[in-house]
Amino acid sequence: RIVLTGAASGIGLALLDRLAGIPCQIVAADLSEEALRAAVGRLVSPAAHITPFVGDLGDAYAVDALFDRAGTAMGGIDIFIANAGFAYYEAFGPTTWEHIERIQRVNVTSPLYSVGRMQALHAGDDADFMVVITCSAMGRLGLAGYALYSATKAALDRFAEAYRAEQPRGHLLLAYPISTRTRFFNSSQSRVETPLFPPTQSAETVAAAILAGIERDARSVFPSRLFRVTAFFNRFLPLLSLSKRIAQRQFLDWQSRSRAQQGS
């Protein structure tokens, strides 16, 4: 019995495609009813029984409604995959409270609240459960243009470390994908296309790594072996500093083109 959020696009859609071939029950959640309907409709003879759920998971009422729907449709939840999230690509500066709060609600508050709900759901039984959160390589490495996004992913990374030290019931898995070839990072308001920081990987690669991590009860999943190795050796040598400089140059170029377009 699986709940999958952000199921209509990107990594979530790739996960849905793979999970649909497994005899299981899935509540597939997304913000877009149209995209979710298309995602479920494209599946050919799925082995899984799929229940769609539409809602803004940056809202506590929607998350509560999602748990209620899962309880009604499946009788409970064994695995909750908190994949929904979004990014800003921008220069951080004077902004609104809502601009900051919105990304925090979706990327941080919602998955953490869901961890708590899963604990409460299983408080009276002996069944094991798992929560999977799609974090990001930017949880370990802040890049220019992604100040707020990196902050949300770093928050998830630190939460997981402290939470596990409390030795709670259940299992928490965090996935750390690098730049993934989806439309995810094009959520910026700019008409200039958001650059995709190299190296990149496919959503299918990430989904396969996450499912393999679930099967082996992993604590962390790094779909890019290159990033995992580089992050390890970065403790001793500043190997990732070059990546930061490349990202900064990429961002400044994007910012210059955005300003030129606004002035035209």
C-alpha positions in Angstrom: 0.0 0.0 0.0 1.8 3.0 -1.4 1.2 6.7 -1.4 3.2 8.6 -4.1 3.1 12.4 -4.3 4.1 14.4 -7.3 3.1 11.4 -9.4 2.1 13.2 -12.7 5.5 14.4 -13.9 9.3 13.9 -13.7 10.6 11.5 -11.1 7.1 10.9 -9.7 5.8 9.8 -13.1 8.8 7.5 -13.6 8.1 6.0 -10.2 4.4 5.5 -11.1 5.3 3.8 -14.4 7.5 1.3 -12.5 5.2 0.7 -9.5 2.3 0.2 -11.9 3.9 -3.1 -13.0 3.9 -4.4 -9.5 0.8 -6.0 -7.8 0.2 -3.4 -5.2 -2.2 -0.6 -4.2 -1.2 3.0 -5.0 -2.7 6.4 -4.2 -1.1 8.7 -6.7 -1.3 12.4 -5.7 -0.6 15.5 -7.7 -1.5 19.2 -7.8 -2.7 19.0 -11.5 -5.8 17.0 -12.1 -5.3 17.1 -15.9 -1.7 15.9 -15.6 -2.6 13.1 -13.1 -5.4 11.9 -15.3 -3.1 11.7 -18.3 -0.4 10.0 -16.2 -2.7 7.2 -15.0 -4.5 7.0 -18.4 -1.2 6.2 -20.2 -0.6 3.1 -18.2 -1.3 -0.1 -20.2 -2.9 -2.9 -18.2 -1.3 -2.0 -14.8 -0.8 -4.7 -12.3 -1.4 -2.1 -9.5 -4.7 -0.7 -8.4 -4.3 3.1 -8.6 -6.4 5.7 -6.9 -5.8 9.3 -8.0 -5.8 12.2 -5.5 -5.7 15.9 -6.4 -4.6 18.5 -4.0 -2.0 21.1 -3.0 0.2 19.3 -0.5 1.6 22.6 0.7 -1.6 22.7 2.7 -2.1 20.7 5.9 -5.8 20.0 5.0 -4.8 18.5 1.7 -2.2 16.2 3.4 -4.8 15.1 5.9 -7.3 14.5 3.1 -4.6 12.4 1.3 -4.2 10.2 4.4 -7.9 9.9 4.7 -8.2 8.8 1.0 -5.5 6.3 1.5 -7.2 4.9 4.5 -10.5 4.5 2.7 -9.0 3.2 -0.6 -6.3 0.9 0.9 -7.0 0.5 4.6 -3.6 2.0 5.5 -0.2 3.0 4.1 3.0 0.8 4.1 5.2 3.2 2.1 4.8 6.9 1.8 6.9 8.4 -1.0 7.1 12.2 -0.5 8.3 13.2 -3.9 6.3 16.4 -4.6 8.4 19.6 -4.6 9.4 22.5 -6.8 12.3 25.0 -7.3 12.9 28.6 -7.8 15.8 29.7 -10.1 16.5 33.3 -9.2 18.8 35.7 -7.5 17.7 35.9 -3.9 16.9 39.5 -2.9 14.0 41.5 -1.4 11.0 39.2 -1.6 7.7 38.4 0.1 7.0 36.2 3.1 4.7 34.1 0.9 7.4 33.5 -1.7 9.7 32.0 0.9 6.9 30.2 2.9 5.4 28.5 -0.2 8.5 26.5 -1.1 9.1 25.7 2.6 5.6 24.4 2.9 5.8 22.1 -0.1 9.4 21.0 0.1 9.9 20.8 3.9 6.8 21.1 6.0 4.7 18.7 4.0 7.1 15.7 4.0 8.0 16.2 7.7 4.3 16.4 8.6 3.8 13.2 6.6 6.5 11.5 8.6 4.6 12.4 11.8 1.3 11.2 10.3 2.9 7.9 9.4 4.1 7.4 12.9 0.7 8.2 14.3 -0.9 5.8 11.7 1.2 2.9 12.9 1.3 3.8 16.6 -0.9 0.9 17.6 0.4 -1.9 15.5 3.6 -3.9 15.0 3.7 -3.4 11.2 6.8 -1.8 9.8 6.5 1.2 7.5 8.7 3.4 5.4 8.8 7.0 4.4 10.8 8.0 1.3 11.7 11.6 0.6 13.1 13.0 -2.6 15.8 15.3 -1.4 18.5 16.5 -3.8 22.2 16.7 -4.3 21.7 20.4 -3.4 20.9 19.2 0.1 24.6 18.6 0.3 25.8 21.3 -2.1 24.4 24.8 -2.5 24.5 26.3 -6.0 24.0 29.8 -7.3 20.4 30.5 -8.4 19.0 28.0 -5.9 19.4 29.6 -2.5 15.8 28.9 -1.3 15.6 25.5 -3.0 19.0 24.5 -1.5 17.8 25.7 1.9 14.8 23.4 1.8 16.8 20.4 0.7 19.5 21.0 3.3 16.7 21.1 5.9 15.6 17.7 4.9 19.1 16.3 5.1 19.7 17.6 8.6 16.2 16.5 9.7 17.0 12.9 8.6 20.2 12.8 10.5 18.7 14.1 13.8 15.5 12.1 13.4 17.3 8.8 12.9 19.3 9.5 16.1 16.1 9.4 18.0 15.7 5.8 16.9 12.0 6.1 15.8 9.8 3.3 14.6 9.7 2.9 10.8 12.3 3.5 8.2 13.3 6.8 6.6 15.0 6.9 3.2 16.3 10.1 1.5 17.1 10.2 -2.2 19.7 12.7 -3.5 19.3 13.0 -7.3 21.6 15.4 -9.3 20.1 17.5 -12.1 17.4 15.4 -13.7 16.2 15.8 -17.2 12.6 16.9 -16.6 10.7 20.2 -16.7 11.1 20.5 -12.9 13.7 23.3 -12.9 11.7 25.4 -15.5 9.3 26.6 -12.8 11.0 30.0 -12.8 9.0 33.0 -13.8 11.6 34.0 -16.3 11.0 33.4 -20.0 14.6 32.5 -20.4 15.0 28.7 -20.1 16.6 27.6 -16.9 20.0 26.0 -17.5 20.4 22.4 -16.4 23.6 22.0 -14.3 25.8 19.1 -15.6 26.1 16.2 -15.2 22.5 15.2 -15.7 20.5 12.0 -15.4 17.1 10.7 -16.5 14.0 10.5 -14.2 14.0 6.8 -15.0 17.5 6.4 -13.6 16.4 8.1 -10.4 13.2 6.1 -10.1 15.1 2.8 -10.5 17.6 3.8 -7.8 14.8 4.8 -5.4 13.0 1.5 -5.8 16.2 -0.5 -5.4 16.8 1.5 -2.2 13.4 0.6 -0.9 14.0 -3.0 -1.6 17.2 -3.1 0.4 16.0 -0.8 3.2 18.6 1.9 2.4 18.9 5.1 4.4 20.2 7.1 1.5 20.1 6.7 -2.3 22.5 8.5 -4.6 21.4 7.8 -8.2 24.6 9.4 -9.5 27.7 7.3 -8.4 29.9 10.2 -9.5 28.2 12.6 -7.1 28.3 10.0 -4.3 32.1 9.5 -4.7 32.8 13.2 -5.2 30.8 14.1 -2.1 32.7 11.6 -0.1 36.1 12.8 -1.1 35.0 16.4 -0.8 35.4 15.9 3.0 39.1 15.9 2.5 39.6 17.8 -0.8 37.4 20.7 -2.0 36.5 18.9 -5.2 33.0 20.4 -5.3 34.3 24.0 -5.3 34.7 23.7 -9.1 31.1 22.8 -9.5 30.1 25.8 -7.4 32.1 28.1 -9.7 30.6 26.6 -12.8 27.1 27.0 -11.4 27.8 30.6 -10.5 29.0 31.4 -14.0 26.0 29.6 -15.5 23.7 31.6 -13.2 25.2 35.0 -13.9 24.9 34.3 -17.7 21.2 33.3 -17.2 20.6 36.5 -15.1 22.2 38.7 -17.8 20.1 37.2 -20.5 16.9 37.5 -18.4 17.6 41.2 -17.8 18.3 41.8 -21.5 15.0 40.2 -22.4 13.1 42.2 -19.8 14.6 45.4 -21.3 13.7 44.5 -24.9 
